[in-house]
Amino acid sequence: MPLGQAIPDPGPLSAGRVGLRVVRPADAGELQRLLRENRDWLQPWEATHPSGRSVVPGSVPMRPTIRLQRRQLRAGSGVPFVVLFDGNVVGQLSISELSGGALQSSQIGYWVSRHVAGNGIAPTAVALAMDFIFGELGLHRVEICIRPENVASLRVVQKLGLRYEGRRGDYIHIDGAWRDHDCFVATRDEGPMLARLTSLGR
Ligand SMILES: CC(C)(COP(=O)(O)OP(=O)(O)OC[C@H]1O[C@@H](n2cnc3c(N)ncnc32)[C@H](O)[C@@H]1OP(=O)(O)O)[C@@H](O)C(=O)NCCC(=O)NCCS
């Protein structure tokens, strides 16, 4: 069942040098540049359409895409954040697959530019997003699904102490084929994620 309500723009969220805010049309140029520069870095992990009609990210003007992404807020179907590091746009994090009803669930996806990788940006950004999902949206569950080959992303969920729930075979169409994904979760009753990330110190 869909969420069935608009999602209020949470405004900027931040922890130390890392921030999240909803993407704006004015981010189009910078995002397009980052997507182009990071083509090889992102391609193995990028969602594609089984029809083969996927648009290569960064190859078309981003403004129409950003407008569509922002509409997700009003529709209650997603939250499209940009990831900030020292105030600069360095990636994206999206909340998707929002379910209301008896599920109260969501998924998170993310990327950061290669030039800032290794600074612990993604774990902090995910913790900020999860605290928003559990705190502001009041949802029960967050899932992050990762290709087993994606060692860097597996470290992100490990640093956050997410629970491994198992492998979904041929789960998402990524980089031109159906790919297995390992799924990691946390539920609201587990408490604030930013505090957990800090206390685990992994
Ligand atoms: C996965 C990703 C988001 C991690 O972001 P991050 O902000 O670099 O996260 P961290 O700093 O915590 O680093 C996580 C791991 O990445 C690896 N890593 C760090 N710097 C790296 C670099 N320059 N190049 C490649 N891998 C690197 C390390 O294994 C690191 O683990 P460690 O801290 O134990 O050494 C980022 O690598 C990325 O955007 N990759 C491409 C897109 C992608 O995989 N998205 C996720 C799909 S599920």
PDBQT file of the ligand as one rigid body, heavy atoms in Angstrom, charges set to zero:
ROOT
HETATM    1  C1  LIG A 301      29.665   2.682  -1.596  1.00  0.00    +0.000 C 
HETATM    2  C2  LIG A 301      29.979   4.156  -1.394  1.00  0.00    +0.000 C 
HETATM    3  C3  LIG A 301      28.671   4.939  -1.350  1.00  0.00    +0.000 C 
HETATM    4  C4  LIG A 301      30.723   4.311  -0.036  1.00  0.00    +0.000 C 
HETATM    5  O1  LIG A 301      30.786   5.693   0.279  1.00  0.00    +0.000 OA
HETATM    6  P1  LIG A 301      31.960   6.320   1.205  1.00  0.00    +0.000 P 
HETATM    7  O2  LIG A 301      31.481   7.656   1.617  1.00  0.00    +0.000 OA
HETATM    8  O3  LIG A 301      33.248   6.245   0.493  1.00  0.00    +0.000 OA
HETATM    9  O4  LIG A 301      31.976   5.306   2.439  1.00  0.00    +0.000 OA
HETATM   10  P2  LIG A 301      33.204   5.029   3.425  1.00  0.00    +0.000 P 
HETATM   11  O5  LIG A 301      34.104   6.207   3.500  1.00  0.00    +0.000 OA
HETATM   12  O6  LIG A 301      32.592   4.536   4.687  1.00  0.00    +0.000 OA
HETATM   13  O7  LIG A 301      34.026   3.847   2.728  1.00  0.00    +0.000 OA
HETATM   14  C5  LIG A 301      33.459   2.549   2.627  1.00  0.00    +0.000 C 
HETATM   15  C6  LIG A 301      34.475   1.597   1.998  1.00  0.00    +0.000 C 
HETATM   16  O8  LIG A 301      34.753   2.008   0.678  1.00  0.00    +0.000 OA
HETATM   17  C7  LIG A 301      36.087   1.575   0.325  1.00  0.00    +0.000 C 
HETATM   18  N1  LIG A 301      36.831   2.740  -0.153  1.00  0.00    +0.000 N 
HETATM   19  C8  LIG A 301      37.260   3.800   0.542  1.00  0.00    +0.000 A 
HETATM   20  N2  LIG A 301      37.883   4.695  -0.269  1.00  0.00    +0.000 NA
HETATM   21  C9  LIG A 301      37.847   4.172  -1.494  1.00  0.00    +0.000 A 
HETATM   22  C10 LIG A 301      38.312   4.610  -2.747  1.00  0.00    +0.000 A 
HETATM   23  N3  LIG A 301      38.949   5.773  -2.885  1.00  0.00    +0.000 N 
HETATM   24  N4  LIG A 301      38.075   3.830  -3.822  1.00  0.00    +0.000 NA
HETATM   25  C11 LIG A 301      37.412   2.668  -3.698  1.00  0.00    +0.000 A 
HETATM   26  N5  LIG A 301      36.937   2.195  -2.533  1.00  0.00    +0.000 NA
HETATM   27  C12 LIG A 301      37.160   2.937  -1.433  1.00  0.00    +0.000 A 
HETATM   28  C13 LIG A 301      36.693   0.979   1.570  1.00  0.00    +0.000 C 
HETATM   29  O9  LIG A 301      36.497  -0.423   1.491  1.00  0.00    +0.000 OA
HETATM   30  C14 LIG A 301      35.821   1.582   2.664  1.00  0.00    +0.000 C 
HETATM   31  O10 LIG A 301      35.784   0.769   3.810  1.00  0.00    +0.000 OA
HETATM   32  P3  LIG A 301      36.824   1.118   5.022  1.00  0.00    +0.000 P 
HETATM   33  O11 LIG A 301      36.417   2.457   5.559  1.00  0.00    +0.000 OA
HETATM   34  O12 LIG A 301      36.645   0.004   5.972  1.00  0.00    +0.000 OA
HETATM   35  O13 LIG A 301      38.201   1.186   4.414  1.00  0.00    +0.000 OA
HETATM   36  C15 LIG A 301      30.889   4.700  -2.541  1.00  0.00    +0.000 C 
HETATM   37  O14 LIG A 301      32.005   3.846  -2.645  1.00  0.00    +0.000 OA
HETATM   38  C16 LIG A 301      30.160   4.769  -3.873  1.00  0.00    +0.000 C 
HETATM   39  O15 LIG A 301      29.442   5.725  -4.141  1.00  0.00    +0.000 OA
HETATM   40  N6  LIG A 301      30.373   3.746  -4.732  1.00  0.00    +0.000 N 
HETATM   41  C17 LIG A 301      29.754   3.718  -6.054  1.00  0.00    +0.000 C 
HETATM   42  C18 LIG A 301      28.220   3.671  -6.011  1.00  0.00    +0.000 C 
HETATM   43  C19 LIG A 301      27.703   2.584  -5.100  1.00  0.00    +0.000 C 
HETATM   44  O16 LIG A 301      28.278   1.515  -4.944  1.00  0.00    +0.000 OA
HETATM   45  N7  LIG A 301      26.553   2.864  -4.464  1.00  0.00    +0.000 N 
HETATM   46  C20 LIG A 301      25.913   1.912  -3.551  1.00  0.00    +0.000 C 
HETATM   47  C21 LIG A 301      25.078   0.929  -4.278  1.00  0.00    +0.000 C 
HETATM   48  S1  LIG A 301      24.347  -0.245  -3.140  1.00  0.00    +0.000 SA
ENDROOT
TORSDOF 0
